[in-house]
Amino acid sequence: MTQQPPSRPLGGEVVRTGPSGGVSRPGRARPAPRRPWTGQDFVWWHTAAVLTATRQGRRPNPVSPTIDPVRPALGSGEVMLATCDAELLMWRRGDATYNPSRGFFLAGGPVGLALTAAFFGGQAYLNHRRRRAAEADAVEKWRHLAGARLSVSTHGIYLGTGEGVMPISYADIQEVQLTATGEIVVAAANASGSVRLKIRAQWAELVLILWSVRYMPEHPQLVGRTWIPGDWLIHAAAHGYDVDTTPWPQARPALP
């Protein structure tokens, strides 16, 4: 369920965010809104606030109106920040196999021969569909694994399914990549094994930000600000949702 944005802040000046994503001087009029403020904007805005807080060395505040009662288990001072529904996918083949039908039907006479031809024609069509399904299932791709509840904390993530709750510490995560809005690929490993998952969830970008700030501040999606739309900071300012980007990491100049 997409959460709704908070009430619009008061004020008529851009105080923090300018067109380049930096700090604007007081007194400059806000840009006019070009599109409505949505629930997804709410998610980006709170994720941006978490990025600013963590880069300033401050403990971020929870961003979900409600958070599942998952016991923090990943370290001292851990704070639960958000919870949402999620879909887990795994890179694998499907489960279907091709077993051609061995049914046999024989009838005599002109009518019987016509029925026999129709039967075998139907069987050939069914076998063709089964074969195509098996061929499609033999291809490796991201496939649905389970529905889950994703809880995000300052120290890691918790994936709750019908089998239980699996905590994954940011320290055990080797890769996080945003593949679409609300969609990340996570690779993690510890002494018990390794896992690579695609997670589709409302707070996917929050996971990327929290992990990157701590373990890969040079992450290209973080320094390039590609985890938000290119004009989003201007869009946020137009609706009165200012973002202090001063402490955000920036890309290093290219070598000559």
Helices and strands as residue ranges (DSSP letters): H 39-55, E 80-92, H 109-137, E 141-153, E 156-161, E 164-169, G 170-172, E 173-180, E 183-190, E 193-201, H 204-215, H 220-223, H 232-238
